[in-house]
Amino acid sequence: MTDDLETAWNAVHDATPAGWHVGRPTYDERRQWVQYAFDPSERPRVGLRSREWTAVGTSELEVVAEMARCLRKIREGKAPG
């Protein structure tokens, strides 16, 4: 699994849009893995950022792979959905 996780993290690094920050995955109280990414150059406002994304998965590997997929879409100018 370590090699798979390393591969997933490499995909995240390759997919991250310029200037974006990607957090470490965490395991939350709902028993799911969560990972957050955002563009810090976005002007701060009250409420949600428009240039942010949260990936969710059932394992650390799944959430990191999902974040890589979503960031690739964002970098291409598409909605990750």
C-alpha positions in Angstrom: 0.0 0.0 0.0 2.9 2.4 0.6 3.9 2.3 -3.0 0.2 3.0 -4.0 0.0 5.9 -1.6 3.3 7.3 -2.9 2.0 7.0 -6.4 -1.2 8.8 -5.5 0.7 11.6 -3.8 2.9 12.0 -6.9 -0.3 12.3 -8.9 -1.5 15.0 -6.5 1.7 17.0 -6.9 1.6 16.7 -10.7 -2.1 17.8 -10.8 -2.0 20.7 -8.3 -2.7 24.0 -10.1 0.1 26.6 -9.8 -0.1 28.4 -6.4 -2.6 26.0 -4.8 -2.0 24.5 -1.4 -3.1 20.9 -0.6 -3.5 19.8 3.0 -2.8 16.4 4.6 -5.6 13.9 4.7 -7.4 13.6 8.0 -9.8 11.0 9.4 -12.9 12.7 10.7 -15.7 12.0 13.2 -17.9 10.6 10.4 -15.4 7.8 9.8 -14.2 9.1 6.5 -11.0 10.5 5.1 -11.1 14.2 4.1 -8.5 16.3 2.2 -8.7 20.0 1.5 -7.0 22.1 -1.2 -7.4 25.8 -2.0 -5.9 28.8 -3.9 -4.4 31.2 -1.3 -4.3 34.0 -3.8 -8.1 34.2 -3.8 -9.2 37.4 -2.1 -10.6 36.6 1.4 -14.3 37.0 1.9 -16.8 35.8 4.5 -18.1 32.4 3.6 -16.9 29.7 1.3 -14.0 30.3 -1.1 -14.8 29.8 -4.8 -11.3 28.3 -5.4 -11.3 25.4 -3.0 -12.0 21.7 -3.0 -12.6 19.0 -0.5 -12.1 15.4 -1.4 -13.6 12.5 0.6 -12.8 8.8 0.7 -13.1 5.7 2.7 -9.3 5.3 3.0 -6.3 7.5 2.9 -5.3 6.1 -0.5 -8.8 6.7 -1.9 -9.0 10.3 -0.7 -5.5 11.2 -2.1 -6.3 9.6 -5.4 -9.7 11.4 -5.5 -7.9 14.7 -4.8 -5.5 14.1 -7.7 -8.5 13.5 -10.0 -10.3 16.6 -8.9 -7.2 18.8 -9.1 -6.5 17.6 -12.7 -10.1 18.7 -13.6 -9.6 22.1 -11.8 -6.3 22.7 -13.6 -8.1 22.0 -16.9 -10.7 24.6 -16.0 -13.4 21.9 -15.5 -15.7 21.2 -12.5 -14.5 18.1 -10.7 -18.0 16.8 -10.1 
